[in-house]
Amino acid sequence: MKNDECTIYLIIKKSGWKQKYKKVKGQWTQTTNGTVRKMTAEQFLSHLLPALEAGKASKVIIKVQKNHKKHQKSH
C-alpha cells in the first residue's frame, strides 16, 4: 500500500477525539473537526510518532484504512 492509497486516523480513546491524515496529490493533509490543514511529511511524523509511543499504554488508536478508488468511465 502506498501513502496516497490510505487514510490514517489518530484517535484518543478516552475522549474519542480524532484526527485524519491523508496524502493527496503529493501533499499530506490533517483534518480535525472538519478543518483541513496542509502539512509536510516531517510535520505528519511529528504528530504520528508520539501517538505511536502513547499507544503502547492503550491511550491512542492508530487506524489505517485503504481508500476506495473512484472508477473513471472509459469514453
N, C-alpha and C positions, 0 to 999 in steps of 0.2 A: 504494500500500500504506500502510495506517495503522499507527501504533505498536503497536496491540494485535493486529495481524494477522501479526506476525512474531516470531521469536526471534533474538537477536543473540548470536553466540559470539565470544569473545575467546580466541585460542589462542596460546600461546608455542611457537614452532617447536622450539626446542632441547629443551625438557623435555616438551612435549605437554600442559602444564598448561592447563586450560580453565575459563572462567567462562561462565555463561549468563545473559543478561539478557532479561527478558520483562515486558511490561505487561499486567496482569490487573486488570480492574475498576477502571481508573484509577490503579493503583499499580504502580510499577516494582519488580521483584524481581531479585535477584542470587543465582544458585545456584553454589556452589563445593563440590566434594566432597560433594554431597548436602545441604548446609546452605543453606537458603533465607533470605535477608535482605530486608526491605523497604527501599526507598531512594527518595529524591526524584529528580526529573528532573535537578536540579543535581548530585547525587552520581553519577548514571549518567554524565553528561557528563564529570565529573572523572575517571572511570575510562576512558571511551572515547577522549577526545581525546588524551591522552598515548600511548595504544596506537596510534592512527592515525598519529601522528608517528613512533613507533618502527617501524611497519610499512613505512615508506619504506626502512628499512635491512634489510628482509626478516627481521625478528626476530619479527614478530607477524602472525597471520592474523585478519582480521575477516570473519566469515561471517554473512550474513543469510539466514534460512530462513523461508519462508512457513509459517505454522501451518495445519494441517489443521482445518477447521471440523467440529465434530460436528453431524451432521444430527439434527434433532428430528423425532419422529414426529407426524403430524397425527392428532388424535382427532376 
